[in-house]
Amino acid sequence: MTITLNWLFWLVGIVLLIVGGMILLDREHPRRLTAGGFWILYALIFLIGDYLSAEVVGVLVLAMAVIAGFGGVTAGTPKVLSLEARLASAKRLGNKIFVPALIIPAVTVVLTLAASHLVVGKTPLVDPKNVTLIGFGIGCVIALAIACVITRDSVGQSMQEARRLVDALSWAAVLPQMLGMLGLVFSDAGVGKAVAHVTTSYIDMDMRFVAVAVYCIGMALFTVIMGNGFAAFPVMAGGVGVPVLVGVFHVNPAMMAAIGMFSGYCGTLMTPMAANFNIVPAALLELPDKNAVIRVQVPTGLGILAANIVLLNVFGF
């Protein structure tokens, strides 16, 4: 039996279903019916999305948008351990608390590198097309088990914490997936071709450095607009990356994709559209300026973007 990406989707769906149920049963939650229903609808997309028509999934997504748009997804007051208990646990655990966090990337890397050898007969144990994501999911499960052992706590408490974080993130937790789909919509609508027309008409793309700069800066700008590098990538790859960098200058496609996404992440650092990444942390930390995180990150984003342009020019060809 091969472990596929669907297993990870089902795991996420189960967690969301439990979180939605916990919110739904919390009579002290100010919006328990709408907030709980929001996460349950999201869970259903992960759990049974393959068995639903595209139209039905679209209706579920629109229902989620209506709930969120009318303020139906608000934070409650989940039950957490007392401050004294948390301080005592932190003192007892010390730096061991970082072990589960380090386990996740370690397992992901090991499984990614070893996937080609994990074969029984002629059947791979892990789907080779999605080995990194599957490794990440397996790493999370292993990290959870180790965290329970280290903290001497239960999976139930971890679900309480998951509910607390989901409540705090609110609808912004859904943004990465939604914006990723927006990128595909833009690509199908021909935005990439429009970008290609504009850039080639008004910018001299005969110089390799200029073409690379347009690609990397465009990735950052579209990410600023759409809030997600995954949404920007189909647009810039279809408009500049593939036809110009690959077709004309013969760039290494893998490096073009990797540095392009990294450039997109530079835009993530500088936009309020990446609410789950920039606005939510400011709210969680109760900062008086909701854009404080962005202000601090702008110099870093611009510096890395400039470095990416140089890296792709030097090593991509």
C-alpha positions in Angstrom: 0.0 0.0 0.0 1.3 3.4 -1.0 1.0 6.4 1.3 -0.5 9.2 -0.8 -1.2 12.9 -0.3 -4.8 12.0 0.4 -3.7 10.5 3.7 -2.4 13.9 4.7 -5.6 15.6 3.6 -7.6 13.2 5.7 -5.5 13.9 8.7 -5.9 17.6 8.3 -9.7 17.1 7.8 -9.9 15.1 11.0 -8.1 17.8 13.0 -10.3 20.5 11.5 -13.4 18.4 12.2 -12.5 18.0 15.9 -11.6 21.7 16.2 -15.0 22.6 14.6 -16.8 20.2 16.9 -15.1 21.6 20.0 -16.0 25.2 19.0 -19.6 24.1 18.2 -20.0 22.5 21.7 -18.5 25.5 23.5 -21.5 27.4 24.9 -19.3 30.3 26.0 -18.1 30.9 22.4 -19.7 34.2 21.0 -20.2 32.6 17.5 -20.0 28.9 18.2 -22.5 27.9 15.5 -21.1 29.9 12.7 -17.4 29.5 13.7 -17.8 25.8 14.3 -19.7 25.4 11.1 -17.0 27.3 9.2 -14.3 24.8 10.3 -16.5 21.8 9.8 -17.2 22.9 6.2 -13.5 23.3 5.6 -12.9 19.8 7.1 -15.4 18.3 4.7 -13.5 19.6 1.7 -10.4 17.8 2.9 -12.2 14.6 4.0 -14.6 14.0 1.1 -13.6 16.6 -1.5 -12.7 13.9 -4.0 -16.2 12.5 -3.9 -17.9 15.9 -4.4 -18.5 17.7 -7.7 -16.6 20.9 -8.3 -19.9 22.8 -8.1 -20.6 21.4 -4.6 -17.1 22.3 -3.4 -17.6 25.7 -4.8 -20.8 26.2 -2.9 -19.0 25.1 0.3 -16.3 27.6 -0.3 -18.8 30.4 -1.0 -20.6 29.4 2.3 -17.3 29.8 4.1 -16.7 33.2 2.5 -20.2 34.4 3.6 -19.7 33.2 7.1 -16.3 34.9 7.4 -17.5 38.0 5.6 -20.3 38.6 8.0 -18.0 38.2 11.1 -19.1 34.7 11.9 -15.5 33.4 12.6 -14.5 35.0 15.9 -12.2 33.9 18.7 -13.6 32.3 21.8 -11.9 31.5 25.1 -10.7 27.9 24.9 -9.7 26.1 28.1 -5.9 26.1 28.6 -3.6 25.2 31.4 -3.2 27.7 34.2 -0.3 30.2 34.0 1.4 28.5 37.0 1.2 25.1 35.3 2.6 26.4 32.1 5.5 28.2 33.8 6.3 25.0 35.8 6.2 22.9 32.6 8.4 25.4 30.8 11.0 25.3 33.7 10.9 21.5 33.8 11.3 21.0 30.0 13.8 23.7 29.2 15.2 23.4 25.7 13.8 20.0 25.2 10.6 21.7 24.1 12.3 22.4 20.8 12.9 18.7 20.0 9.5 18.1 18.4 9.9 21.2 16.2 13.3 20.0 15.0 11.9 16.5 14.4 9.5 17.8 11.6 12.2 19.1 9.2 14.5 16.2 10.1 11.9 13.5 9.2 10.9 15.5 6.0 14.5 15.6 4.8 15.3 11.9 5.6 12.1 10.6 4.0 12.6 12.7 0.9 16.1 11.4 0.4 15.2 7.8 1.3 11.9 7.6 -0.7 13.4 6.0 -3.7 14.6 3.1 -1.6 11.3 2.6 0.3 9.9 0.1 -2.1 8.2 -3.3 -1.4 8.2 -5.4 -4.5 7.5 -2.9 -7.1 5.2 -0.7 -5.0 6.7 2.4 -3.4 5.7 3.0 0.2 5.4 6.7 -0.4 4.0 8.4 -3.4 7.1 9.7 -5.2 5.2 12.7 -6.7 4.5 14.2 -3.3 7.2 12.7 -1.1 8.2 16.0 0.5 4.6 16.9 1.6 4.0 13.4 2.8 7.3 13.4 4.7 6.2 16.7 6.3 2.9 15.1 7.4 4.6 12.1 8.8 7.1 14.3 10.6 4.2 16.2 12.2 2.7 13.0 13.5 6.0 11.7 14.9 6.7 15.1 16.5 3.3 15.0 18.2 4.0 11.6 19.7 7.4 12.8 20.9 5.9 16.0 22.3 3.3 14.0 24.3 6.1 11.9 25.7 8.3 14.9 26.6 5.5 17.0 28.1 3.8 13.9 29.7 0.5 15.2 28.3 -2.2 13.8 26.0 -3.3 14.2 22.4 -6.4 15.7 23.8 -4.5 18.6 25.2 -2.8 19.1 21.8 -6.2 19.4 20.2 -7.1 22.0 22.8 -4.0 23.9 21.7 -4.8 23.4 18.1 -8.3 24.8 18.7 -6.8 27.8 20.5 -4.4 28.6 17.6 -7.1 28.1 15.0 -9.4 30.4 16.9 -6.7 33.0 17.1 -5.8 32.8 13.4 -9.5 32.8 12.5 -10.4 32.8 8.8 -6.8 33.9 7.9 -5.7 30.3 8.3 -7.5 29.5 5.1 -5.8 32.3 3.1 -2.8 30.4 1.8 -5.0 27.7 0.1 -7.5 30.3 -1.2 -4.8 32.5 -2.6 -3.1 29.6 -4.2 -6.3 28.8 -6.0 -6.5 32.4 -7.0 -3.2 32.1 -8.8 -4.6 29.2 -10.9 -7.7 31.3 -11.7 -5.4 34.2 -12.8 -3.4 31.8 -14.9 -6.5 30.3 -16.6 -7.8 33.8 -17.2 -4.8 34.8 -19.2 -3.1 37.2 -16.7 0.2 35.6 -17.4 -0.1 36.4 -21.1 -1.1 39.9 -20.3 2.0 40.3 -18.1 4.2 38.9 -20.9 2.7 41.4 -23.4 3.2 44.4 -21.0 6.7 43.5 -20.0 7.9 42.7 -23.5 6.3 45.8 -24.9 7.6 48.4 -22.5 10.7 46.7 -21.0 13.8 45.7 -23.0 14.0 42.0 -22.2 16.9 41.3 -24.5 19.3 41.7 -21.6 19.4 38.7 -19.3 19.9 40.7 -16.1 16.8 42.8 -16.9 14.7 39.7 -17.6 15.8 38.1 -14.3 15.1 41.3 -12.4 11.6 41.6 -14.0 10.8 38.0 -13.1 12.0 38.3 -9.4 10.6 41.7 -8.8 7.3 40.7 -10.5 7.1 37.7 -8.2 7.5 39.9 -5.2 5.0 42.5 -6.4 2.3 40.0 -7.4 2.8 38.4 -3.9 2.3 41.8 -2.3 -0.9 42.2 -4.3 -2.3 38.7 -3.8 -0.7 37.9 -0.4 0.8 34.5 -1.4 3.8 33.4 -3.5 1.8 30.3 -4.8 -0.7 32.7 -6.3 2.0 34.8 -7.9 4.0 32.0 -9.4 1.7 30.8 -12.1 1.3 34.4 -13.3 5.0 35.2 -13.5 6.2 31.8 -14.6 3.7 31.8 -17.4 4.4 35.5 -18.3 8.2 35.8 -18.0 9.8 32.7 -16.5 8.9 30.0 -19.1 8.7 32.1 -22.3 11.7 34.4 -21.6 14.1 32.9 -19.1 13.7 29.3 -20.2 12.7 29.8 -23.8 15.2 32.5 -24.7 18.0 32.4 -22.1 17.8 28.7 -21.2 17.8 29.1 -17.4 17.8 26.1 -15.2 14.1 25.6 -14.6 14.5 24.1 -11.1 16.6 27.1 -10.0 14.2 29.5 -11.7 11.3 28.0 -9.8 13.1 27.9 -6.4 14.5 31.5 -6.5 11.2 32.7 -8.0 9.3 31.4 -5.1 11.9 32.8 -2.7 11.4 36.2 -4.3 7.7 35.8 -3.8 8.3 35.2 -0.1 10.1 38.5 0.0 6.8 40.0 -1.1 5.1 38.1 1.7 7.2 39.9 4.3 5.9 43.3 3.0 2.2 42.9 2.6 -0.9 43.0 4.9 -2.5 40.7 2.4 -0.5 37.9 4.0 -2.7 38.4 7.0 -1.9 35.0 8.6 1.8 35.8 8.3 1.9 39.5 9.2 -1.3 40.8 10.8 -2.3 37.8 13.0 1.1 37.8 14.8 0.7 41.5 15.6 -2.8 40.8 17.0 -1.5 37.8 19.0 1.3 39.9 20.5 -1.2 42.8 21.1 1.0 45.3 19.3 -0.5 48.8 19.1 0.5 49.1 15.4 -1.0 46.2 13.3 1.6 46.8 10.6 4.5 46.7 13.0 5.7 43.3 11.8 5.7 44.5 8.2 7.7 47.6 9.0 10.4 45.5 10.6 10.5 43.0 7.7 10.6 45.4 4.8 14.4 45.9 4.8 15.0 42.2 5.0 12.6 41.5 2.2 14.2 44.1 -0.1 17.7 42.9 0.7 16.9 39.2 0.0 15.1 40.2 -3.2 18.2 42.0 -4.5 20.3 38.9 -3.5 17.9 36.6 -5.4 18.4 38.6 -8.6 22.1 38.3 -8.3 22.0 34.6 -7.4 19.7 33.7 -10.4 21.9 35.6 -12.7 25.1 34.0 -11.5 24.1 30.4 -10.9 20.9 29.9 -13.0 22.6 29.8 -16.4 
